[in-house]
C-alpha cells in the first residue's frame, strides 16, 4: 500500500475542519420530520449531506435513540472493520500497510471521493456478520416449498437494507395444469404476496423502502397478464386519488399503499429471436414449463402492450437476454436469468454483489484536467475494500453465501457524470460528452480488472474461475477490443493510451493469475449516496432539472439548484457578474432558456432530462440511449438508467425506442414518461394535490387502449415516428433498405428495421 490521499504524519480527521450543527429534515409544509442537534461534520459537507447521513446512517440503539453523533464514528466503524478483516485474511504485508490502507480509505470517504452502498453504512461495525451487499439475485422453483423459501429469503434481505430480483418463469402459468389436476395460481398470484411483504418491511429498519425486481420470460404463458398488471394497479390508484386518497408514495393507507406491485419493478426478458420477430412482424410461441407450445402470439402486439405499460406507469421495462448472456463471464456455472431491483447487477442465480461508487467530479481539477493517477489509485483501494467485504459479510442463505464467496462479484461504478460534463461545458447529448463518458468508463473497468488480477496473484483467483477460464478471458478480450477501438476524448487526450495500456495489462495479468472477482463493475442509480457525496447528478444520469425538488423516503423534500452550473459557465469563459445573473435566472425560471446572458450555442450544455415547460428543451430519449450505448461495452454488469420521456410521447415512439435499444446492444432499458404517475421521487416542479395525470386509464379498458397488432404496425411502423429531416412531415425512407421505420436521432435518423443510422431520402 502507498499513500495517495492521506498524509504520513496526520490522521485524515486532522486534515479537515469540523463543526457542530443540527441535522433537520422538514416536510414541504414545514413540519419537522427529523431533528438531531449537536452532530459533527466537516465544514465542507453541505447541510443536505449531513442530514442524509444523520437521519439514515447514524447507528441507533434498541430504543431508537441515535448513538452516533459524528461522521468520525461512522467512518471509524466502517473503515476499521474492513481493515481488520483484510488484515486477518492476508490482504496486507504488515500492520503498517494495514494502517496505510485504513487511512487511505478513510480519506477517500471523508473527502467525498466515493461511497459504499447503503447496507455497508447500515450494518458494518454494528452487526456481527453484517449484510454488506445491496444486490441479490434469487432463484425459485415450481413448488410451494421453494416459493416459501424465496419469501423468507427476501424478508431477510429487506431487513438489512438490500434489494433482490427474481425471474419467476419457472412457475407454471394459469394456462397449464397441476400434477394433481386443477389450474395453477400462476406467478402473478405469488408476486402479489411477495409485494405485500415488501410493503410491510422498511428496508434496513429505516425509512428506506424495500425494493425488488420481478421478471418473466417473453415465452411464459402468463406474459400478457404480467405486462398489463401494473397498468391496472395504476388505474386503481388514480381512482382512489380521485376519491380523495393521498397520492404520495410511502403514505400508510394512501392510494399507492392500497394497490399491488408498488414495491416491485417489472421487466420482460426478451431474446434476439423475439425482437427479430417484432421487426419482421412474425408470431412467436409461448411455452409450458416443460417446453410444450401453449399459444401463438404476435410479437409486435406484445411489444405494443409493453410500450403501453411504459406509457401508463413506467413498467415493464425490457432485459435483452441474448446480449446479457453473451457477456456472461461464468457460463459454465450457469446462465444469467435475472437482475437486482435497479437492473445493474446481472449474474448467476443465488448470488450477491456489494457496490461502491466514485464521485467523478472530485477528480476534475479547477483547470479542467482529469486526475488519472488518483482515479486509478482510488479504484485499486475500492476493489480491495469491496473484495474484503465479501468475506466480512453475512448472507441470508447458504446457497447465496456459497456463490458469493465462490465468484466474489463486485459492483464498482461512478456517479456525478452529468455534473462532470456540465462543468466541462459539454452537452450530455453530444459526441464530445459521450467520448468523455466512454473513456472514463473504459479506464475504470480496465483498472478494476487489473486490480482484481493482481489480487489474484497474491490471494488466488475466485474458486469458479478455472471452470470458466476460457469464457471469462473471451469476455475480457471483448472489453479490450472495445477499448482499442476508442477514438478518445478531445477533452482528455492523455486517457486513450492509458486505457489501452491498462486493458492490455488486465488481460495479460488475468491470463497469468486469473481474476479475484467474476465481475468488477456496474453502474448503479446511487440515489442516497450521491446526496451523501454532495453530487449534483446521480449515476450516469444527466441532471433532471437545473432547479429540482427531491422527495425524501422518510417524508419531506428539498429544493436544489445544480452547483455545477457556475463551474461550467466559468469553463466556457463567462464573467462572474454574468454567472450571477444566470443563476438568478435559474432560481426564478428553473431553466436556462430565456436568459439574456447565455449564448445560444451554449444552451445544449444545460439541457436536462425534464423540460421546464411543455415547449422547453430537454435531452432526447435517443440521447440517453446513445450515452448507454458507448458506455455499456466497458461495464461488467449493466447500467441502471432511466430514459426520461416527455409527457407527450406516444406509445408508438416508445415501441420504436425499445427496438432501437436492442439494436444498439444494450443489456436492459427502463423508460419513464414524465408526470405519468401522480407521485414521482424527483421532479422539476412541485405538483399540486389536485394534479392527476391525464389519460383515460381504467382497469376495464386497458386492453382496448392498446391498438390491435395490425393497426399498431400500420400506425407505428409504416410512417416516421417524428417529422422528416426536412421538417415537412411527408415521411422518409431508409437509404439502405427503403423501410419507412425511422426515428429521429439528433440531426439524422435511425432505421430500426435494418439498424442504419443516417439521413432520410
N, C-alpha and C positions, 0 to 999 in steps of 0.2 A: 504494500500500500504506500502511496505517496500523497503528499498534501497538495491540493489544488485550491480548495475552497476554505480551508481552515488555517490557522496560524499555530506555529510550534509552541510559542510561549504563552498563548492566551486561550482560554476556553471560548468556544463560539458565543456563549451567553455574554461574555465580557466585551464582545466586539460590536454590540449594538446598544442603542439607548432604549431603556424601558420606561413605561409609565403605568400608572394605575388609573383605570377608567371603569365606568359602569356599562355593562352589556345589557341592551334593551332591544326588544322587538315589539312593535305595536301594530295593531290592525289598521286597515285603511281609515276606520272611523276614529283612530287614536287610542283605542283601548289597549292597555298594557297586557301583552301575552306572555312575555318572558322578561325577567329582570334579575340581574346578578351584580351587586355592587362590588367594588374593590377587586377587579380582576386585573391581572398583569399581562401586558402585551408589549411588543416593540412599538416604538413611536411610529415607525414606518408602516405598520399594519393599519389598514383602514378600520373604521368602526364596523363596516359590514363584515369583514373577515373575522374580526374578534367576536362579533355577535354570533356568527355561524359556529365558530369553534366552541364558545362558551355554552351555547344552547344545545349543541349536538354532541360534542366530543368530550367535554369535561366529565370525568368519572363521577357517578352518583352512588350513594350508599343504598342500603336496603330500604331506607325511609325516603328515598328520592331527594335527599339533601346533596347538594353538589359538594364533593370532597376536594376537587381540584379547583384552584383559583388562579393558576398561572400557566401560560403556554410552556414555561420551563418544565413543569411537572408532566405535561402531556408528552413533550419531546423526550424527556428522560425515560419514561416508562417504555416508550416505543423503541427508541434507539438503543437503550441499554439491553432490552430483551433480545433484539436482533443481533447485536454484537456478541452477547453472551452465548446465544445459540450457535452463531458462526464459529466462535472460539472452541466450543465443545465438539464441533463437527470437523475441525481441522481446516477451516477456511483461511486462517491467518497463521503466519510463521511464528509469531510470539505475541506476548502481551502488548508490546509497543505497537505492533502493526494492528492489533485489535483496537487499541485506543485511537490510532490514526483513523481507522475506518469509522469508528463511532463518531468522532468529531467531524469528519467529512460529511457523513450522513446528516448529522445534526445541523451543520452549516447549510446544507442544501435545503433542508426542510424549513429552517429558520429564515433563510433568505428568500423563501417562496419560489425557489427554482423548480420544485417538484412537489408531489404529494402522493401518498399511497391511497388506495381505495378506502372507503368509509369503514368497512369491517376492521381494518387494522387499527384505526383510531378508536373504534368502539371497544375492541376486545384485547388488543395486545398489551401485556403488562397488567391485565386485570384478571382474565380467565387463565386457569392453569394450562389448558390446551386451547388457545384462542382460535376461533374461526377467522382466518385471515383472507380468505378468498371471497371476492364479490360475486363470482360467476360459477354456476354449477350447471351441468347438463345431466339429466336423469333419464333412465330408460324405464319402460313399462311393458309388461306382457299382458296377454289377453286372459287374465284370471283375476278373481276377486282378491286373492292374497297379494298379487303384485300391485293392484290398484290401491289397496290399503297401505302397503309399504311405501308407495310413492307419496301418498298423502302425509304419512308420518315423517318421511324424509324432508318434504317441502316445509313442514312446520318447523322442524329443527333449523333449516337453512334460514327461514324468515326471522326466527327468534333472534339470531345474532347479526342481523343487518345485511343479509345477502339475498341474491335472487337466483332463479333457476329456470330452465327451459326443458320442455319435453316434446317429443314427437309421439302423438298418440295414435299413429296409423296402425299400430299392432292390434288395436282394439277393434273387434268386429263391428261392422256397420249395421244400421237398422234394416238393411236390405238382405241380411244373412240370417241364419238360424243358429240357435243354441244347440249344443250336443244333446240336451235332454228335451228338445223341442221348444217352441216359443220364439219370440223375437228379442234380439239383444237390445239393451238400452242405448247402445251407441256411444261414441266418445264424447259427444256434446253433453250428455246427461252427467257424465263424471266431471267434465270441465266445469259445470255449474257448481258442483260440490267443492271442487278444488278452489274455485274463485271465492266461494263463501268463506272458506278457511283463511284464505289470504287476506280477505277484507277484515277478518277478526283479529289479525295479528299485526301489530305495528312493528315494522321491521327493526330489529336491534333493540326492541323495547323503547324506541324513541318515537318521535312523531313522523318518522320516515315510513312511507307506505311499502308494504310487501310488493314484490314485482315478480312476474312470471311470463314466460313465453309459451304459448300453445301453438303447436304446428300440426298440420295434416298434409299428407301427400296428395297431389292433384288426382291420383288414381283411386283414392279412397271412396267407398260407396256413399258416404255422407258428405262429400266435399261441397255440394251446393248448399246444404243446410249450414255447414261451417262458415262458408263465405258470407251468408246472409245473417248470421246470428247476431253480430254486434250492431248491424243496421237496425234490426228490430228492437234491440235494447235501447238504442239511441232514440228511437221513436217513442218508446215508453217514457224515457226520461224527459223528453220535450213535452209530452202530455202532462206529466206531473208538474213541470215548471209552469205550464200554462194555468194549472190549477193552484198555483201559489207556493209550491215546494221550492226550497232553496236550491239554486242551480250550481252552487260551488262544489268543488271536489272536497272530499275529506270532512263533510258535514254529516254527523250522525242523523239518520233518517231523512237526509236530503234526497233530492231526485236521483242523483247518481249513486248514492248509497243504497237505493232501493231497487236497483236493477242489476242484472248479472254482467259478468265479464269485464268489470271496470278495473280490476287489478291484473288483467291479462292482456298482453299483446298477442295478436293473431297474425300468423303468416302461413301462406300456402307454399309448399315445397314443390317446385316445378322442374322438370328435366328439359334438356335440349330438344328431345323428341316432341314434348308437349308444345314448346314455343315454336318449333318448326311447323307443327300442325296449325298453330294460330295464324302464322303469316301465310300459310298455304291454304287456309280455310278448310282444313280437313278435320274429321272427327277423331276422338280418342276414346279409349275404353276404360271405365272404372273396373276394379278387380276386387274379388274377395280376398280375405287374408290368406287363403290357400292358393291364390293366383287364378281363380276362375273368373271369367268375364261376367260382369254384372250389368252394365249399361253403357250404351254408346252415347257420348255427349259431343256437342260442338265445341271445339277448343276455343274459338273466338268468342262464343257466347259465355263460356266460363270466365274468360279474361274480362269480358264486359261486366259480368257480375262482380268480379273483384274490383274493377275500376269504379263501379258504382258504390261499393262499400267504402273505398278510399275517399270518394267524393263526400259521402254522408258523414263519416266519423273517423277517417284515417286508418281503418282496418278493413280487411287484412292487407299486409304487405306481401312481398314475394321474396323467396330464397331460391337461388338458382343451383339446384342440387348437383348437376353435372360439373359446373365450374368449381363449386366448393370441393368436390371430391377429387378433381384434377390437381388440386394443390394440397391434398392430404399428405402430411409427412409420415404418417404411420398406417398406410392402408392394409398392411399385413396383420395389424392388430384389430382392425375394424373400420367400417365406413363412418363418415360423418353424417348424422341423421338430424341434428338439432343445433340450437344455439342457446346462449343465455338470453335474458329478457330484452336486452337492447340490441342484440344481434351481432356484437363484435367478436365474442368468443365462440369459435366453432371447432370442435374436436370430438374425441371419442365419447360415447355414452358413459355415464357414471364417472365423470371427471370434474376437476375444479381448476380455476385459474385466478391467481391474485394479480391485481392491476396496480400500476403506478403511471402517473402522467407528468410530463415535463412541460413547464411553462416556457414556451419558446421566446417570449418577449424578454425574458431575463437574460437571454444570450445575444441580444441585439444591442450593440454599443450605441452611444449617443450620436456617433458619426455614421451609423447605419451599417456597420460591419458585423458579421456573424462570427461569434467566438467558437470556432470549430473545435479547438483543443479542449476547451472547458466543456463543451457539449458532449464530446466523446468520453471525457472523464466522468461526467455525471451519469452517462449510460452505463459505464463499467461498474460504478458504485451501485446503481439501482438494480442491475441484473444480479449482482452478487447478493444484495439485500433481499430481493424477491426470491432468489433460489434458497436462501437460508430460511425464509418464511415457509417454504414448502414443508420443511421438517419441523419447524416450530409449531406449525398449525395442528389443530384438531379437525376431524372431519365427521360428518353426520352418519356415515355408514362405512363398513369395512370395504365394500367394493369401491367407493369413491376414494378412500384413503389409499387403497392398493394402487389404483390408477394414477392418483395424484403423485405418489412417490415413484411410480414406475416411469411416468412420462414427464413429470416436472414442468407442466405448461405454465408459461409466464405471459403476462399481457402488458408490456411496456408500451406507452403511447405518448401523445403530446396534446396540449391544449393551447388556446390563445392564437391559433393560426390566423384567424380573421383580423385580430388586432395587430399581429406582426405585419401582415400585408398592408393594412391601412397606415401603419407607422412608416412604412417604406414608400407610401404614396402610390401603391399598386392596386388596381381594381381586383377584387376577388375573382370576378369573371373575366379573366384576361389570360393570354398566353404567358405573359410575364409572371403573373400571380401563380399560375399553375406550375410554371417551371420552378419557382421557389419551393412550393409545396412538395413537388415530386423529389427535388434534390434533398430536402431536409428529411423526408420520409425514407429515401434510399440510404442516406447516411445513418439514420437511426437504426434501421433494421440490420444493415451490414455490420455496424459496430456491436449491436446486441448479439448477433450470431457469432461474431468473433470473440466477444467476451465469454459467451457460452462454451465455445470450443476450447478456450484457454482454461476455463474452469474444469472442463472435462479432462484436460491434460494432467491436472493435479488430483481431481476427485473422482474421475471416471465419468463416462457418458451415462445418460439415463438408461435404465435397465432394458427398456424396449427398443434401444437403438439398433442392436445387431440384427434383429429380426426385420427391421425396416430400413436398414442402412442404404440400400440402393435407391429406394424410393425417396428417402429424405434428401440424399445428395442430388437427385434429379430435380427436386423442388428448389434446393439452394441454387442449382445451376440455372433454373428459370429466373429466379430473382437476379442472379448475377448477369444474365443476358439482358434483362431489362435495364439494369444499371449501366451496362456497357453501351446501351443504345441511347442513353440520356444525352440530350443536346447541351444540358447545363443551364444554369440560371444566370442571366446577364448581371443581376444584382450581386451575385456571389460567385464569380468565375472560378475562384480557388476551390470550390467544392467538387467540381467534376473529377479532377484527378484523385482527390481524397476518396470519393465514393468508389471509383473503380479499384483503387488500391485496397480499400477495406473489404470489399466483396471478394476480391481475389484471395486475400488473407483468410477471410471467413471460410471460403470453400476449401482452401488448401489445409488449413489447420483442422477443419472438420474431417477431411479425408484421413488425416493423420491420427486424430484423437477421438473423433466422434463429437457429439454435442451433449452438453449437460441437460439441455431442455428441448423437448419435442417441438415447441414453438416459442417465440420470444415477444412478438409484437401484436398489438391490436390498436384500434382507435376507438376509445370509449367515449360516451357522451360527457363525462366529467362535470356534471352539474354542480353539486355541492362543493367539491374540492376546487373547482375553478374559482368560486367565490372565496374560498379559503385562501387561495393564492392571489387574490385581487386581480383576476383576469377580466378583461373586457368581453371576451368571447369564450366559448367552450368548445373543446374537441377540435374537430376540423371545420366547424361551422363559421360562417360569416356572422357579423352582428345581425341580430334580428331587427333592431331599430336603433338609431342613434340616441333616442330617448325612449326608455322602456320601463316596464313595471314587472318585477319578479314576484310571483306569489310564493310564499314560504309554506312548506308542507305542514308546519305546525300552526299555520294561521298568519295573517298579515301579509303585507307586501312592501317592497322597497322600490323607490324611484331611482333610476340610474342613467347617467349620461356617459357615453363612451369616452374614457380618458385618453384614448389613442388618437382622437381627432386632432388635438393640438400638435402632437408629435408628427402626424402625417402632413399637416399644413406646413410645419416648420421644414420638413424634409423637401417639400415642394417649393420652398422659397418665400412663403408668406411672412409678413412682418407681424410683430407682437400685437399691434393695435388691430390689425385685420383679423388675427386669430381670435382676439377677444370679442370682436363684433360677430364673428361667425358662431362662436359658442353661445352668445346671447340669442342669436337667431335659432340655433338648435333647441335651446331651452324653451323658447317661445313657440316654435313651429313644429319641432320634432323631426325635421327633415332638412337636408342640405339644399333642397330645391327652393328657389325664390330668394336666395341670398345675393346681396349686392356685391359681396366680397369674392365669392368663389368663381373662378374661371370656368366656362362651360366644359372645357376639355378635362377638368378635374372632377366633374360630377360623379363619374363612374367609380372613383376611388371610395366614395361614401355611400354607394349603393348597399342596401341591406336586404335581408330575407323578406321582410314585410314592407308593404307600401304604407306610407303615411297618409295617403288619400287614395280613393279609387282610381284616379288618373295619374298617380305618382309613379316614380321609378322603383324598380326592385330587381334583384338578381333573377334571371330567368331560370325556370326549372332545369333546362338543359345546362345552364351554367353550374348548377350544383352537381349534376351527373358528370359533367366533364372534369370537375375537380376530383371526384371519386375515381374516375377512370385513370387519371395519371398517377394517383397515389396507391391504388389497390395492388399493383404488381410488387410493391415493396412492403406489404403488410402480411404477417404470418396468418392472422385470422381475417377478420372482416372490418368494415367501417360502420360504426353506429352514427348515422346521419339522417336528418330529416330533410327531404326535398320539399321545401316550402312552396306551396301553390297559391296563386292569387285567388281571392274569393270567387271570382267569376269564371274560373277554369271549368271546362266541360268534362264530362265522362269520357268523351272521345279523345280528348287531349291526354287524359291520364292513361287511357289504354295505350296510346302511342308512346308515352314516356316509359311505360313498363317494357315494351318491346325494345325501345332504344337502350334501356339499361342492360337488358340481356345481350344485345348486340355488342355493347361496349365491354363486356366481360366482367361486370360487377358480380359479387357473390350474393348480395342482397340489396333490397331497396325498400325504403319506407317513405311514404308521402303524406303530407298533411295540408289540407285546404284551409287557409286562414279563416278563423271565425266559424268553421263548420260545426264546432261544438260550442255549447253555451259557455263553458269554462275551459281555459287553457292556461298552463303554468307561466308562459312568458308571452307578452304581447306588447305592441307598440302603443296601446291606449288602454285605459280602464273602461270596462264595459258596464253599462248601467244595468241595474237589476231587471229592468223591463226588456232588455235586449234579448230576443230569442232569434236564433239563426233562421234565415229564410229557407223555404223549401217545403213542399208538401210531402212530408215523410210520415207514413203511418204503417203500423205492422201489417195491416190487411192489404196494402197495395204496394209493398216493397217489390214483389215480383213484377207487378205491372209497370213499375217505373224503369225497369231495365229493358231496353229495346230487344226485340227478338233478334236472333242471330243474323238473319239475312238483312233486316233493317239496319242493324248495327254495322254490318260490313259495308253496306252501301253508304251510310252516313259518316262513318268514322274512317273508312279506308279509301273510298272512291274519290275523295277530294282532299286537297291540302287541309291540314288542321288549322293553319293560320294563312292569312293572305300571302300571295306570292312575293318573291323578292322585289318585283316591280311595284307591288302595292296596289294592283288593280283588282285583286280579288277574283281573277278569272281562272285561277288554278295553274299548277305547274306539274311537270313530269320529271322523273329521274333521268339524267343524261345517260346513265349506264343501262338500266333495264326498262325504262319507259313507264315505270309504275307511278301513279299519282299519289302514292302513300308517303307524303312528305311532312316533316315537322320542322319549324323554324329553329335554327341553331345559330345564334348571333346574327351575322350578316348573310349567312347562307342557310342551306337546308340539309336535313338528314333523311335519307330514304331508309325506312326500316323494313322494306321488302328485301333489299339486297345489301343494305348497310353502307352504301356510298354516301360520302359527305361532299357536298359541293353546291353549285348554283342550280337554278331551275331553268328549263327550256321554255 
